[in-house]
Amino acid sequence: MKFYSFLVLCLFAITTHAQIPDKTGLNIAYQYTGRNIIQDGSEFKTNTAREQSLIAGTSMLYTSINHKDKFLPEANILTDPK
């Protein structure tokens, strides 16, 4: 568990130093869908043109499954309607 916490902390620190303010966003979320879930991730907007742009994001979910702590990766691609 300590190793995973250290790894998440390192990834968060690397992401914040590499951030491009106009196109990148960081998110932290809490969800309850029958169990507690904590989510941490980042999103990147591919272009800033006036037409639709794509938003690609990755995140890591932390939850307890069968009394064991789990980290679950998640990726998504969204369109940004203007």
RARADA-V319613 format. One record per residue. N is the residue number from 1. PSI is psi in whole degrees, 0 to 359 (* if undefined). OMEGA is omega in whole degrees, -180 to 180 (NA if undefined). NEAR is the number of other C-alpha atoms within 8 Angstrom. Layout:
BEGIN
N:PSI:OMEGA:NEAR
N:PSI:OMEGA:NEAR
END
This chain:
BEGIN
1:320:-180:5
2:323:179:5
3:315:180:6
4:319:178:7
5:318:178:8
6:318:180:8
7:315:178:8
8:319:178:8
9:317:178:8
10:316:179:8
11:322:179:8
12:318:180:8
13:319:179:8
14:319:-179:8
15:319:-178:8
16:327:178:7
17:333:-178:6
18:9:-173:6
19:136:171:7
20:108:-169:6
21:325:-176:6
22:336:-172:4
23:350:-173:10
24:140:176:11
25:145:177:8
26:144:180:8
27:147:173:9
28:130:-175:8
29:156:174:7
30:133:179:8
31:146:171:8
32:106:177:7
33:56:-177:6
34:343:174:4
35:159:-180:7
36:132:179:10
37:129:174:12
38:133:-175:11
39:137:177:13
40:131:-178:11
41:186:179:11
42:156:178:11
43:146:-179:12
44:125:178:10
45:126:-170:11
46:327:178:9
47:168:-179:7
48:17:179:7
49:169:-177:6
50:338:177:5
51:179:-179:6
52:141:176:9
53:160:179:12
54:143:175:11
55:117:179:12
56:135:-178:12
57:151:174:11
58:150:177:11
59:167:179:11
60:126:178:11
61:136:176:12
62:125:-180:11
63:171:176:11
64:122:179:11
65:122:-178:7
66:44:178:4
67:24:175:5
68:134:179:6
69:134:-178:9
70:144:170:8
71:123:-177:8
72:123:178:7
73:152:179:8
74:140:177:8
75:148:178:8
76:155:175:7
77:124:-177:8
78:157:170:7
79:143:-179:8
80:98:-179:8
81:140:180:6
82:*:NA:5
END
